[in-house]
Amino acid sequence: MWIIRSLLVLMLLMSAAAFAEDAVQRPGAVRALEVAYQHFAAELAQRPAPLKPRPGSQEATAAFLSSIHNYHITITESGETFEVYFAPKQKMLGGDRTYQLDKQDFRILNVVRGQ
């Protein structure tokens, strides 16, 4: 578990410096990110990715979207919740997710899938 947490903190630090600094200053932000990240990564791992998709094909898009490393991650805080947003690094319709988590116990309250 500490390895996953360490990797998530490292990911934060490798992202935009302002984001990482902001997330570390907010108690619970890293834990919220960890919960949402694990849930989304597990969902993506269930998607079969073709071995050699043709560039520009639907299979290539599916392969791209099947890896958590191909997403930008942002976290916001409002009231009693954290929101963790995963957006594909390439511009496209769909593929994004927004997780709303309770600040107290970090349970996932809602998941909004992009169109």
C-alpha positions in Angstrom: 0.0 0.0 0.0 2.8 2.4 0.8 4.3 1.8 -2.7 1.0 2.9 -4.3 0.8 5.9 -2.1 4.4 6.8 -2.9 3.8 6.5 -6.6 0.7 8.7 -6.5 2.6 11.4 -4.6 5.4 11.1 -7.2 2.8 11.5 -9.9 1.5 14.6 -8.3 5.0 16.1 -8.1 5.7 15.3 -11.7 2.5 17.1 -12.7 2.2 20.8 -12.8 4.2 22.2 -9.8 1.3 24.5 -8.7 -1.1 21.5 -8.7 1.2 19.4 -6.6 1.9 22.2 -4.1 -1.8 22.9 -3.8 -2.8 19.2 -3.4 -0.1 18.6 -0.7 -1.3 21.7 1.2 -4.9 20.3 1.4 -5.4 17.5 3.8 -7.0 14.5 2.2 -6.3 15.5 -1.4 -3.7 12.8 -1.9 -6.0 10.2 -0.3 -8.9 11.2 -2.5 -6.7 11.0 -5.6 -5.5 7.5 -4.5 -9.0 6.2 -4.1 -10.2 7.6 -7.4 -7.0 6.5 -9.2 -7.3 2.9 -8.0 -10.9 2.7 -9.0 -10.4 4.1 -12.5 -7.2 2.1 -13.1 -9.0 -1.1 -12.2 -11.8 -0.2 -14.6 -9.3 0.5 -17.4 -7.4 -2.8 -16.7 -10.6 -4.7 -17.6 -10.6 -3.3 -21.1 -8.9 -5.4 -23.7 -6.3 -3.4 -25.7 -5.4 -4.6 -29.1 -1.7 -5.5 -29.6 -1.0 -3.6 -32.8 -3.9 -1.3 -33.7 -3.9 0.7 -37.0 -3.2 4.4 -36.3 -6.4 6.4 -36.3 -8.6 3.4 -35.9 -11.2 2.8 -33.2 -8.9 0.1 -31.9 -6.1 2.7 -31.6 -8.4 5.0 -29.6 -9.5 2.1 -27.4 -5.9 1.1 -26.8 -5.0 4.7 -25.9 -7.9 5.0 -23.5 -7.1 1.7 -21.8 -4.0 3.1 -20.1 -4.2 5.3 -17.0 -1.0 6.9 -18.1 -2.8 8.6 -21.0 -4.9 10.8 -18.8 -4.4 14.3 -17.2 -5.6 14.3 -13.6 -6.9 17.3 -11.6 -8.4 17.5 -8.2 -10.7 20.2 -6.8 -12.4 20.6 -3.4 -15.8 22.0 -2.6 -17.9 21.9 0.5 -17.8 18.3 1.8 -16.4 16.7 -1.3 -13.3 16.3 -3.4 -13.6 15.9 -7.2 -11.0 14.0 -9.1 -11.1 14.5 -12.9 -9.4 12.2 -15.4 -9.2 13.6 -19.0 -7.5 12.0 -22.0 -4.2 13.6 -22.9 -5.4 13.7 -26.6 -8.4 15.8 -27.5 -11.4 13.6 -28.2 -15.0 13.2 -27.2 -15.5 11.0 -24.2 -13.1 8.9 -22.2 -13.1 11.2 -19.2 -14.3 10.5 -15.7 -15.1 12.7 -12.7 -15.1 11.1 -9.3 -16.9 12.8 -6.4 -15.6 11.6 -3.0 -16.7 12.4 0.6 -14.1 14.4 2.5 -14.6 12.5 5.7 -14.3 8.9 4.7 -13.2 9.1 1.0 -16.0 6.9 -0.2 -17.0 7.4 -3.9 -20.3 9.3 -4.0 -20.7 9.6 -7.7 -18.9 8.8 -11.0 -19.7 10.8 -14.1 -18.6 9.3 -17.4 -17.8 11.6 -20.4 -19.8 11.3 -23.5 
